[in-house]
Amino acid sequence: MRKKENELFNKIFEGSKYRDGIVNPEKWEKTSTKVMFVLKETNGLDGDLRDFLKAGGKGTTWNNIARWSALFENMNDDISYKEIDNYIKENRKKYLSKICAVNLKKSAGGASTNDKEYEVQITDAEIEILREQIKLYKPNYIVCCGKIISKILIKTDNIAKRVIENRKWIKHFEIKKDKYSLWRDKNSNAFIVEFIHPNSRSYSNEVLFESLMKVVREHTTKTIIE
């Protein structure tokens, strides 16, 4: 898998040092629920995101992604945020090793990004490589980390059809009073979750965890595509 990833980057982003994708191919293959997290861009990293996460990552973003990874691994069990949170720092490396993490924008950005500016910065090459990454990884879930990601991937037709061609809206769900949506790729049956960036200051880490757990448990496990 790592070889195929590198070949893809060499083909589309020749000369770039940046890489992202599956953190640990061996653990990915053994993971029953394969989850792909799509984020905006790195904050200054111009190397290999896979190696950074394989070493354990750091910061609020990756602590929350690790919590969410643990959630997906235990989504059929009676598990709570506090149970996960009590040992997440010690087990961050373990849970990050089981995911696929990619950035839509393959060049580094800053600590914050204006969504309107970000949207026009996305290149044809970045759209092409994300489409090919999704085909390569065949995830069960694609979590869009931030509304700008879901807007580009599933709501803006001229771009979204180039990434996930045959998608279907399932339903809306709310986090407090904010509305989000759940979709499905009708070709691969992967669920696509419009969600919040893991470093969001608008919600607590617990609210993020509980909200994602609710939509996964209540909606995706009961949904049948017509």
C-alpha positions in Angstrom: 0.0 0.0 0.0 2.8 2.5 0.9 4.4 1.9 -2.5 1.1 2.6 -4.3 0.6 5.8 -2.2 4.1 7.0 -3.1 3.6 6.2 -6.8 0.4 8.2 -6.7 2.1 11.2 -5.2 5.1 10.9 -7.5 2.7 10.9 -10.5 0.5 13.8 -9.5 2.8 15.8 -7.2 6.2 15.2 -8.7 8.9 17.0 -6.7 6.8 17.5 -3.6 8.1 16.1 -0.2 4.6 16.0 1.3 2.8 12.7 1.7 -0.3 11.5 3.5 -2.6 8.5 3.7 -2.7 5.3 5.7 -0.6 5.6 8.9 0.2 1.9 9.2 -0.7 -0.3 6.2 -0.5 -3.6 8.2 -2.9 -2.4 10.9 -5.2 -0.8 8.3 -5.7 -4.1 6.6 -6.6 -5.8 9.9 -9.0 -3.1 10.9 -12.6 -4.1 10.4 -14.0 -0.5 10.3 -11.7 1.6 8.0 -12.0 5.3 8.6 -10.6 8.0 6.4 -10.3 11.5 8.0 -10.1 14.4 5.5 -8.7 17.6 6.9 -7.9 21.0 5.3 -4.1 21.3 5.3 -1.1 20.9 7.6 0.2 23.7 9.8 3.7 24.0 8.4 4.4 20.3 7.9 6.2 19.8 4.5 7.1 16.1 5.0 5.3 12.9 5.6 2.1 13.1 7.6 2.0 9.3 7.8 5.3 9.2 9.7 4.3 12.0 12.0 1.2 10.1 13.0 2.9 6.8 13.2 5.2 8.3 15.8 2.1 9.4 17.8 1.3 12.9 16.5 0.6 15.6 19.0 -1.8 18.4 20.0 -5.6 18.9 20.2 -6.3 17.9 16.6 -4.6 14.5 16.9 -5.8 13.8 20.4 -9.4 14.1 19.1 -8.7 12.1 16.0 -7.4 9.4 18.2 -10.5 9.5 20.4 -12.6 9.3 17.3 -10.6 6.3 16.0 -11.2 4.6 19.4 -14.9 5.4 19.0 -15.1 3.6 15.6 -13.2 0.6 17.0 -15.6 0.3 19.9 -18.8 1.7 18.4 -20.8 -1.5 19.1 -19.8 -1.5 22.7 -21.1 0.5 25.7 -18.2 3.0 25.8 -18.1 6.6 27.0 -16.0 9.6 26.4 -14.5 9.5 29.9 -13.4 5.9 29.4 -11.6 6.8 26.2 -10.3 10.1 27.5 -8.7 8.6 30.6 -6.1 6.8 28.5 -6.0 8.6 25.2 -2.6 10.2 25.5 -1.0 7.0 26.4 -2.8 5.2 23.5 -2.8 8.0 20.9 -0.1 6.2 18.9 -2.2 3.0 19.0 -5.4 4.5 17.7 -3.7 6.8 15.1 -2.0 3.8 13.6 -5.3 2.4 12.5 -6.6 5.3 10.5 -6.1 7.0 7.1 -5.6 10.8 7.4 -5.3 13.1 4.4 -5.4 16.8 3.7 -7.5 18.1 0.8 -4.9 20.8 0.3 -1.5 19.1 -0.1 0.6 22.2 0.6 1.2 23.6 4.1 -0.9 26.4 5.5 -1.0 28.4 8.7 -2.7 28.0 12.1 -6.0 29.4 10.7 -7.5 29.6 7.2 -10.2 31.7 5.7 -12.7 29.3 4.1 -13.4 31.5 1.0 -9.7 31.9 0.3 -9.1 28.2 1.0 -11.8 27.1 -1.5 -10.3 28.9 -4.4 -6.8 27.6 -3.6 -7.7 23.9 -4.2 -6.1 22.8 -7.4 -7.1 20.2 -10.0 -4.2 18.0 -9.0 -5.4 18.0 -5.4 -8.9 17.0 -6.5 -7.5 14.3 -8.7 -5.3 12.8 -6.0 -8.1 12.8 -3.4 -10.3 10.9 -5.8 -7.6 8.4 -6.4 -6.8 8.0 -2.7 -10.5 7.2 -1.9 -10.5 4.6 -4.6 -7.2 3.1 -3.3 -8.2 3.0 0.4 -11.9 1.9 0.0 -12.8 3.3 3.4 -16.1 2.4 5.3 -16.3 6.0 6.6 -15.1 9.3 5.3 -15.2 12.0 8.0 -15.1 15.5 6.6 -13.3 17.5 9.3 -14.8 20.9 8.8 -17.8 22.2 6.8 -15.5 23.6 4.1 -14.3 20.0 3.4 -17.8 18.6 3.1 -18.9 21.6 1.0 -16.1 20.9 -1.5 -16.4 17.1 -1.3 -20.2 16.6 -1.4 -22.0 19.8 -1.9 -20.2 21.8 -4.6 -21.3 19.8 -7.7 -18.6 20.9 -10.1 -15.9 19.6 -7.7 -17.8 16.9 -5.7 -18.7 14.9 -8.7 -15.0 14.7 -9.6 -14.2 13.2 -6.2 -17.3 11.1 -5.2 -19.3 10.8 -8.4 -22.4 8.9 -7.2 -23.3 10.2 -3.8 -26.6 10.2 -1.9 -27.8 12.5 0.9 -29.2 10.5 3.8 -30.3 12.9 6.5 -29.5 15.9 8.6 -28.4 15.7 12.2 -27.8 18.4 14.7 -24.9 19.2 17.1 -26.5 21.6 19.6 -28.3 23.8 17.1 -25.9 23.5 14.2 -27.0 21.4 11.3 -24.8 18.8 9.6 -25.5 16.0 7.2 -24.8 12.4 6.4 -24.2 11.1 2.9 -23.2 7.8 1.3 -21.1 6.9 -1.7 -23.5 4.7 -3.7 -20.6 3.1 -5.6 -18.6 2.0 -2.6 -21.2 2.3 0.2 -18.9 4.4 2.3 -20.6 6.7 4.7 -19.6 10.4 4.4 -20.0 12.4 7.6 -20.1 16.1 7.5 -18.4 17.0 10.8 -16.4 19.5 12.7 -12.7 20.1 12.7 -11.1 18.3 15.6 -9.5 21.5 16.8 -12.8 23.4 16.9 -13.2 25.9 19.8 -17.0 26.0 19.4 -17.5 22.7 21.1 -15.9 20.7 23.9 -14.0 17.6 23.1 -16.7 15.6 24.8 -19.5 17.2 22.7 -17.5 16.3 19.6 -17.0 12.7 20.7 -20.6 12.2 21.8 -22.0 13.8 18.6 -19.9 11.6 16.3 -20.8 8.5 18.3 -24.5 9.4 18.1 -24.6 9.8 14.3 -22.5 6.7 13.7 -24.6 4.5 16.1 -28.0 5.8 15.4 -27.9 6.5 11.7 -25.2 4.6 9.8 -25.8 1.3 11.4 -29.5 1.5 10.5 -29.3 2.9 7.0 -30.1 0.8 4.0 -29.4 2.2 0.6 -32.4 1.8 -1.7 
